[in-house]
Amino acid sequence: MEIKVIGEGCEKCDKLYENTCLAVKELGLEASIDKVEDLMDIVRLGVMTTPSVMMDGKIIISGRVPKVKEIIKLLNP
């Protein structure tokens, strides 16, 4: 599983990255978690609203910072 946390490095983006890492750890998933902060990379991914989370090429969270429990529900296979 490939997860990208997308945002330009603001406080909300950092919190979303932290919550996503906690959710992956709690689920015991094998996943690579990348933080995408470069504006050109964000545009290339087609993301219009940050912070966002992309899982295997699909946006699952956009424009908000959900709690760890909600992220777990979104990531749980």
N, CA, C and O atoms as a GROMACS GRO file, in nm:
protein
  308
    1MET      N    1   0.084  -0.117   0.000
    1MET     CA    2   0.000   0.000   0.000
    1MET      C    3   0.089   0.123   0.000
    1MET      O    4   0.186   0.132   0.075
    2GLU      N    5   0.054   0.217  -0.085
    2GLU     CA    6   0.129   0.343  -0.094
    2GLU      C    7   0.038   0.458  -0.051
    2GLU      O    8  -0.068   0.480  -0.109
    3ILE      N    9   0.082   0.530   0.051
    3ILE     CA   10   0.004   0.642   0.104
    3ILE      C   11   0.085   0.769   0.090
    3ILE      O   12   0.204   0.773   0.122
    4LYS      N   13   0.019   0.874   0.041
    4LYS     CA   14   0.083   1.006   0.030
    4LYS      C   15   0.000   1.106   0.110
    4LYS      O   16  -0.121   1.118   0.090
    5VAL      N   17   0.067   1.175   0.201
    5VAL     CA   18   0.003   1.284   0.274
    5VAL      C   19   0.048   1.412   0.203
    5VAL      O   20   0.168   1.441   0.195
    6ILE      N   21  -0.048   1.487   0.153
    6ILE     CA   22  -0.019   1.597   0.063
    6ILE      C   23  -0.055   1.731   0.126
    6ILE      O   24  -0.167   1.752   0.171
    7GLY      N   25   0.044   1.820   0.129
    7GLY     CA   26   0.025   1.954   0.183
    7GLY      C   27   0.156   2.027   0.187
    7GLY      O   28   0.262   1.964   0.180
    8GLU      N   29   0.152   2.157   0.198
    8GLU     CA   30   0.272   2.238   0.188
    8GLU      C   31   0.348   2.257   0.318
    8GLU      O   32   0.430   2.348   0.330
    9GLY      N   33   0.322   2.173   0.416
    9GLY     CA   34   0.401   2.178   0.539
    9GLY      C   35   0.342   2.264   0.649
    9GLY      O   36   0.412   2.303   0.742
   10CYS      N   37   0.213   2.293   0.640
   10CYS     CA   38   0.149   2.373   0.744
   10CYS      C   39   0.121   2.283   0.866
   10CYS      O   40   0.143   2.162   0.863
   11GLU      N   41   0.073   2.344   0.971
   11GLU     CA   42   0.043   2.272   1.095
   11GLU      C   43  -0.062   2.162   1.072
   11GLU      O   44  -0.048   2.052   1.124
   12LYS      N   45  -0.166   2.193   0.993
   12LYS     CA   46  -0.270   2.094   0.964
   12LYS      C   47  -0.212   1.976   0.885
   12LYS      O   48  -0.248   1.861   0.910
   13CYS      N   49  -0.125   2.006   0.791
   13CYS     CA   50  -0.063   1.900   0.710
   13CYS      C   51   0.022   1.809   0.798
   13CYS      O   52   0.020   1.687   0.783
   14ASP      N   53   0.095   1.868   0.889
   14ASP     CA   54   0.179   1.789   0.981
   14ASP      C   55   0.093   1.701   1.071
   14ASP      O   56   0.129   1.586   1.098
   15LYS      N   57  -0.020   1.754   1.118
   15LYS     CA   58  -0.110   1.677   1.203
   15LYS      C   59  -0.173   1.561   1.126
   15LYS      O   60  -0.188   1.451   1.180
   16LEU      N   61  -0.209   1.585   1.001
   16LEU     CA   62  -0.266   1.479   0.918
   16LEU      C   63  -0.163   1.368   0.894
   16LEU      O   64  -0.197   1.250   0.896
   17TYR      N   65  -0.039   1.407   0.872
   17TYR     CA   66   0.068   1.308   0.854
   17TYR      C   67   0.083   1.224   0.981
   17TYR      O   68   0.093   1.101   0.976
   18GLU      N   69   0.085   1.291   1.095
   18GLU     CA   70   0.099   1.223   1.224
   18GLU      C   71  -0.018   1.126   1.247
   18GLU      O   72   0.003   1.011   1.286
   19ASN      N   73  -0.140   1.173   1.223
   19ASN     CA   74  -0.258   1.088   1.242
   19ASN      C   75  -0.258   0.969   1.147
   19ASN      O   76  -0.297   0.859   1.185
   20THR      N   77  -0.213   0.991   1.026
   20THR     CA   78  -0.207   0.883   0.927
   20THR      C   79  -0.105   0.778   0.969
   20THR      O   80  -0.131   0.658   0.959
   21CYS      N   81   0.010   0.821   1.016
   21CYS     CA   82   0.112   0.728   1.063
   21CYS      C   83   0.061   0.646   1.181
   21CYS      O   84   0.084   0.525   1.188
   22LEU      N   85  -0.009   0.711   1.273
   22LEU     CA   86  -0.066   0.640   1.388
   22LEU      C   87  -0.170   0.537   1.345
   22LEU      O   88  -0.174   0.426   1.398
   23ALA      N   89  -0.252   0.573   1.248
   23ALA     CA   90  -0.356   0.482   1.198
   23ALA      C   91  -0.293   0.359   1.132
   23ALA      O   92  -0.337   0.247   1.156
   24VAL      N   93  -0.192   0.380   1.051
   24VAL     CA   94  -0.123   0.269   0.983
   24VAL      C   95  -0.058   0.177   1.086
   24VAL      O   96  -0.065   0.055   1.075
   25LYS      N   97   0.004   0.238   1.187
   25LYS     CA   98   0.070   0.159   1.291
   25LYS      C   99  -0.033   0.077   1.370
   25LYS      O  100  -0.012  -0.041   1.398
   26GLU      N  101  -0.145   0.142   1.404
   26GLU     CA  102  -0.248   0.073   1.482
   26GLU      C  103  -0.308  -0.045   1.404
   26GLU      O  104  -0.341  -0.148   1.463
   27LEU      N  105  -0.323  -0.028   1.273
   27LEU     CA  106  -0.376  -0.136   1.189
   27LEU      C  107  -0.272  -0.244   1.158
   27LEU      O  108  -0.307  -0.354   1.115
   28GLY      N  109  -0.145  -0.211   1.179
   28GLY     CA  110  -0.038  -0.305   1.147
   28GLY      C  111  -0.021  -0.327   0.998
   28GLY      O  112   0.019  -0.435   0.954
   29LEU      N  113  -0.051  -0.223   0.920
   29LEU     CA  114  -0.041  -0.234   0.775
   29LEU      C  115   0.102  -0.221   0.727
   29LEU      O  116   0.184  -0.152   0.787
   30GLU      N  117   0.130  -0.288   0.617
   30GLU     CA  118   0.257  -0.270   0.548
   30GLU      C  119   0.232  -0.161   0.445
   30GLU      O  120   0.169  -0.185   0.342
   31ALA      N  121   0.280  -0.042   0.472
   31ALA     CA  122   0.254   0.071   0.383
   31ALA      C  123   0.372   0.166   0.383
   31ALA      O  124   0.438   0.186   0.484
   32SER      N  125   0.397   0.225   0.267
   32SER     CA  126   0.494   0.334   0.261
   32SER      C  127   0.413   0.463   0.273
   32SER      O  128   0.311   0.480   0.206
   33ILE      N  129   0.459   0.552   0.359
   33ILE     CA  130   0.390   0.679   0.381
   33ILE      C  131   0.485   0.790   0.342
   33ILE      O  132   0.588   0.811   0.406
   34ASP      N  133   0.449   0.862   0.237
   34ASP     CA  134   0.532   0.973   0.189
   34ASP      C  135   0.460   1.104   0.216
   34ASP      O  136   0.338   1.113   0.212
   35LYS      N  137   0.540   1.205   0.245
   35LYS     CA  138   0.487   1.339   0.266
   35LYS      C  139   0.522   1.420   0.142
   35LYS      O  140   0.640   1.435   0.109
   36VAL      N  141   0.422   1.470   0.073
   36VAL     CA  142   0.442   1.548  -0.049
   36VAL      C  143   0.418   1.695  -0.016
   36VAL      O  144   0.305   1.735   0.012
   37GLU      N  145   0.526   1.775  -0.019
   37GLU     CA  146   0.516   1.916   0.019
   37GLU      C  147   0.549   2.012  -0.095
   37GLU      O  148   0.516   2.130  -0.087
   38ASP      N  149   0.613   1.963  -0.199
   38ASP     CA  150   0.651   2.049  -0.310
   38ASP      C  151   0.529   2.085  -0.394
   38ASP      O  152   0.454   1.996  -0.436
   39LEU      N  153   0.507   2.213  -0.418
   39LEU     CA  154   0.389   2.260  -0.488
   39LEU      C  155   0.376   2.198  -0.627
   39LEU      O  156   0.266   2.161  -0.668
   40MET      N  157   0.486   2.184  -0.699
   40MET     CA  158   0.481   2.125  -0.833
   40MET      C  159   0.439   1.978  -0.826
   40MET      O  160   0.364   1.930  -0.911
   41ASP      N  161   0.488   1.905  -0.725
   41ASP     CA  162   0.449   1.765  -0.708
   41ASP      C  163   0.300   1.754  -0.674
   41ASP      O  164   0.231   1.664  -0.721
   42ILE      N  165   0.252   1.846  -0.592
   42ILE     CA  166   0.110   1.848  -0.554
   42ILE      C  167   0.024   1.870  -0.679
   42ILE      O  168  -0.077   1.803  -0.698
   43VAL      N  169   0.065   1.964  -0.763
   43VAL     CA  170  -0.008   1.993  -0.887
   43VAL      C  171  -0.005   1.871  -0.980
   43VAL      O  172  -0.107   1.836  -1.040
   44ARG      N  173   0.111   1.807  -0.992
   44ARG     CA  174   0.123   1.688  -1.078
   44ARG      C  175   0.030   1.576  -1.033
   44ARG      O  176  -0.020   1.499  -1.116
   45LEU      N  177   0.007   1.566  -0.902
   45LEU     CA  178  -0.083   1.464  -0.850
   45LEU      C  179  -0.230   1.500  -0.874
   45LEU      O  180  -0.318   1.416  -0.856
   46GLY      N  181  -0.256   1.623  -0.915
   46GLY     CA  182  -0.392   1.666  -0.942
   46GLY      C  183  -0.470   1.705  -0.818
   46GLY      O  184  -0.593   1.708  -0.820
   47VAL      N  185  -0.399   1.735  -0.711
   47VAL     CA  186  -0.464   1.771  -0.584
   47VAL      C  187  -0.494   1.921  -0.584
   47VAL      O  188  -0.406   2.003  -0.608
   48MET      N  189  -0.619   1.953  -0.556
   48MET     CA  190  -0.662   2.093  -0.556
   48MET      C  191  -0.678   2.150  -0.415
   48MET      O  192  -0.672   2.271  -0.397
   49THR      N  193  -0.698   2.064  -0.316
   49THR     CA  194  -0.721   2.108  -0.179
   49THR      C  195  -0.629   2.032  -0.086
   49THR      O  196  -0.617   1.910  -0.094
   50THR      N  197  -0.563   2.106   0.002
   50THR     CA  198  -0.477   2.042   0.102
   50THR      C  199  -0.529   2.077   0.240
   50THR      O  200  -0.598   2.177   0.256
   51PRO      N  201  -0.497   1.998   0.340
   51PRO     CA  202  -0.422   1.873   0.332
   51PRO      C  203  -0.508   1.761   0.274
   51PRO      O  204  -0.631   1.762   0.286
   52SER      N  205  -0.442   1.665   0.212
   52SER     CA  206  -0.510   1.550   0.153
   52SER      C  207  -0.431   1.423   0.178
   52SER      O  208  -0.312   1.427   0.208
   53VAL      N  209  -0.500   1.311   0.165
   53VAL     CA  210  -0.434   1.181   0.172
   53VAL      C  211  -0.473   1.103   0.048
   53VAL      O  212  -0.590   1.094   0.011
   54MET      N  213  -0.371   1.047  -0.016
   54MET     CA  214  -0.391   0.964  -0.134
   54MET      C  215  -0.346   0.823  -0.100
   54MET      O  216  -0.236   0.803  -0.048
   55MET      N  217  -0.432   0.725  -0.129
   55MET     CA  218  -0.398   0.586  -0.104
   55MET      C  219  -0.400   0.513  -0.237
   55MET      O  220  -0.503   0.507  -0.305
   56ASP      N  221  -0.287   0.457  -0.274
   56ASP     CA  222  -0.275   0.384  -0.401
   56ASP      C  223  -0.331   0.463  -0.518
   56ASP      O  224  -0.401   0.409  -0.604
   57GLY      N  225  -0.299   0.594  -0.522
   57GLY     CA  226  -0.337   0.679  -0.633
   57GLY      C  227  -0.475   0.740  -0.627
   57GLY      O  228  -0.516   0.810  -0.720
   58LYS      N  229  -0.550   0.715  -0.519
   58LYS     CA  230  -0.686   0.768  -0.506
   58LYS      C  231  -0.696   0.856  -0.382
   58LYS      O  232  -0.653   0.818  -0.274
   59ILE      N  233  -0.754   0.975  -0.400
   59ILE     CA  234  -0.772   1.067  -0.287
   59ILE      C  235  -0.880   1.010  -0.194
   59ILE      O  236  -0.991   0.981  -0.238
   60ILE      N  237  -0.845   0.993  -0.066
   60ILE     CA  238  -0.944   0.943   0.031
   60ILE      C  239  -0.979   1.049   0.135
   60ILE      O  240  -1.081   1.038   0.203
   61ILE      N  241  -0.895   1.151   0.149
   61ILE     CA  242  -0.922   1.262   0.241
   61ILE      C  243  -0.880   1.390   0.170
   61ILE      O  244  -0.774   1.394   0.108
   62SER      N  245  -0.962   1.494   0.179
   62SER     CA  246  -0.928   1.619   0.113
   62SER      C  247  -0.979   1.739   0.192
   62SER      O  248  -1.098   1.748   0.223
   63GLY      N  249  -0.887   1.829   0.224
   63GLY     CA  250  -0.924   1.956   0.285
   63GLY      C  251  -0.959   1.954   0.432
   63GLY      O  252  -1.019   2.048   0.484
   64ARG      N  253  -0.920   1.848   0.501
   64ARG     CA  254  -0.950   1.842   0.644
   64ARG      C  255  -0.853   1.748   0.715
   64ARG      O  256  -0.776   1.677   0.651
   65VAL      N  257  -0.859   1.750   0.848
   65VAL     CA  258  -0.771   1.666   0.929
   65VAL      C  259  -0.858   1.576   1.018
   65VAL      O  260  -0.893   1.615   1.130
   66PRO      N  261  -0.894   1.458   0.969
   66PRO     CA  262  -0.975   1.368   1.050
   66PRO      C  263  -0.895   1.308   1.166
   66PRO      O  264  -0.772   1.305   1.163
   67LYS      N  265  -0.966   1.261   1.265
   67LYS     CA  266  -0.903   1.195   1.379
   67LYS      C  267  -0.852   1.058   1.335
   67LYS      O  268  -0.891   1.006   1.230
   68VAL      N  269  -0.764   1.001   1.416
   68VAL     CA  270  -0.700   0.873   1.386
   68VAL      C  271  -0.806   0.765   1.361
   68VAL      O  272  -0.791   0.685   1.269
   69LYS      N  273  -0.912   0.761   1.442
   69LYS     CA  274  -1.014   0.657   1.428
   69LYS      C  275  -1.082   0.662   1.291
   69LYS      O  276  -1.112   0.558   1.233
   70GLU      N  277  -1.106   0.782   1.239
   70GLU     CA  278  -1.168   0.792   1.107
   70GLU      C  279  -1.072   0.747   0.998
   70GLU      O  280  -1.114   0.682   0.901
   71ILE      N  281  -0.946   0.780   1.012
   71ILE     CA  282  -0.845   0.737   0.914
   71ILE      C  283  -0.835   0.585   0.915
   71ILE      O  284  -0.821   0.523   0.810
   72ILE      N  285  -0.843   0.524   1.033
   72ILE     CA  286  -0.840   0.378   1.044
   72ILE      C  287  -0.955   0.318   0.963
   72ILE      O  288  -0.935   0.220   0.891
   73LYS      N  289  -1.074   0.376   0.973
   73LYS     CA  290  -1.190   0.325   0.898
   73LYS      C  291  -1.166   0.336   0.747
   73LYS      O  292  -1.206   0.248   0.671
   74LEU      N  293  -1.102   0.444   0.705
   74LEU     CA  294  -1.077   0.463   0.562
   74LEU      C  295  -0.969   0.370   0.507
   74LEU      O  296  -0.974   0.330   0.391
   75LEU      N  297  -0.872   0.335   0.592
   75LEU     CA  298  -0.761   0.252   0.548
   75LEU      C  299  -0.786   0.103   0.567
   75LEU      O  300  -0.721   0.021   0.502
   76ASN      N  301  -0.878   0.068   0.654
   76ASN     CA  302  -0.901  -0.072   0.689
   76ASN      C  303  -0.955  -0.149   0.568
   76ASN      O  304  -1.059  -0.113   0.512
   77PRO      N  305  -0.884  -0.254   0.528
   77PRO     CA  306  -0.926  -0.330   0.410
   77PRO      C  307  -1.053  -0.410   0.432
   77PRO      O  308  -1.099  -0.479   0.341
   0.00000   0.00000   0.00000
